[in-house]
Amino acid sequence: MSEKPTNHSIYDEENGCIFGSLIMGTDLMEGIIQEYEKYNIQSGMVTCIGSLSRASYVYIQNDLDGLSYSKAIRKEGPIEILNATGFLCDKGNGVTDFHLHGIFGDQKGSIFGGHILPGENPTLITVEFNIQVGKGIEAVRTFKPQLGFQTITFNQGGSGVGDIGTNLLEDFQHACKGTSYI
């Protein structure tokens, strides 16, 4: 009798790489975060490929008030992840943040993509991913008022990260000028 497939990953500590895959129905971002958190590391850069039953994302736009994110775009699948790249870091409060952008293709060959939204991208067949672990690199993503957006601050070791916000969800919604898609 064959084993039931599960999300899984392995960590090659010597080379600082995590390799893994997600199974059908697992959310793209939530699944990768769960695998990443198994290893108690501070930061990492993610690449992945695979398929989704739905893609949910936003893109940056220049409107009358300046730069902002579009309203959430949701495309039903099957959707192929041609490439997705992003960073795993801390939100400044010990909670993992995942900033991920992707390029997708649909069954008609149309290409689209943008800033991927958490909790809204279920795996169709599988997603295979690689996390390049930031050994000794602390990464914290916080809202930067001077920019009007969240950005990641990278530091060597575990000190020196400034302007960590206390309510990052509120900061992020502020940065998106009222569009709520998280």
Helices and strands as residue ranges (DSSP letters): E 8-12, E 17-23, H 28-37, E 44-58, E 60-63, E 66-69, E 73-90, E 96-106, E 111-116, E 123-133, E 137-144, E 149-156, H 168-175
